[in-house]
Amino acid sequence: LSNEEADQVLNHHQSKVKVFENEILFVEHLPVIPRIVLYGNLFDSSSLIELCHFLSWDVCWVGNPLKMNALLKDKVQSYFHWDDEFTFKNNDVIVLMTHDFDRDVAIVKHLTSVNFKGYIGILGPLKRMQKIIKQLEILSVIITDMSFFGPIGLDIGAEGPNEIALSIVSEIIAFNSSRDGSSLKNRIKSIHTN
């Protein structure tokens, strides 16, 4: 493929067919499967795991393995204890559903220290996010990156764990697609990228 053709496949997600004398070459862009690093093992994390499993997304679950549902453990790629070390990937999505203020502050501080630049979403109301940011500032950690989402999720009026999971996944899809998550009825451009 020429550089221009490779650019169309990679950047514009357009398939290409190239015909040679004895062969036909088909090239297609296959996006990376999202990996969700989910911190938290309370009741609401199960809905997010189920939805990610349905979408064939990878989930790395972080929490207390003794309190993790055994059936859900089979639906995640891997699971870790709170204190276990592991490596983040560039395209990871971090979701904090710990319901623990101090733990959330410590996790965001750690993510900043390893220079994580991807999506970070924290469950909870705006007042809680403001308190977390204030605490991080006291610890000399400044959050200025636009990939920090708190409260997490799109504003779709979600109530209950299943709808909240849908709201979170929708925001992640919008983030990964460089979209704003607004209604398609207001979209002037083509729905699908060309």
PEZI-V852506 format. One record per residue. SS is DSSP state (A for helix, B for strand, O for the rest). BURIAL is I if it has 24 or more other C-alpha atoms within 12 Angstrom, else O. Layout:
SS/BURIAL  SS/BURIAL
//
This chain:
O/O  O/O  A/O  A/O  A/O  A/O  A/O  A/O  A/I  A/O  A/O  A/O  O/O  O/O  O/O  B/O  B/O  B/O  B/O  O/O  O/O  O/O  O/O  B/O  B/O  B/O  B/O  O/O  O/O  O/O  O/O  O/O  O/O  O/I  B/I  B/I  B/I  B/I  B/I  O/I  O/I  O/I  A/O  A/I  A/I  A/I  A/I  A/I  A/I  A/I  A/I  A/I  A/I  A/O  O/O  O/O  O/I  B/I  B/I  B/I  B/I  B/I  B/I  O/O  A/O  A/O  A/O  O/I  O/I  A/O  A/O  A/I  A/I  O/O  O/I  O/I  O/I  B/I  B/I  B/I  B/O  O/I  O/O  O/O  O/O  O/O  O/O  O/O  O/O  O/O  O/I  O/I  B/I  B/I  B/I  B/I  O/I  O/I  O/I  O/O  A/I  A/O  A/I  A/I  A/I  A/I  A/I  A/I  A/I  A/O  A/I  A/I  A/O  O/O  O/O  O/I  O/O  O/I  B/I  B/I  B/I  B/I  O/I  O/I  O/O  A/O  A/O  A/O  A/I  A/O  A/O  A/I  A/I  A/O  A/O  A/I  A/O  A/O  O/O  O/O  O/O  O/O  O/I  O/O  O/O  O/O  O/I  B/I  B/I  O/I  O/I  O/I  O/I  O/I  O/O  O/O  O/O  O/O  O/O  A/O  A/O  A/O  A/O  A/I  A/I  A/I  A/I  A/I  A/I  A/I  A/I  A/I  A/I  A/O  A/I  A/O  O/O  O/O  O/O  O/O  O/I  O/O  O/O  A/O  A/O  A/O  O/O  O/O  O/O  O/O  O/O  O/O  O/O  O/O
//
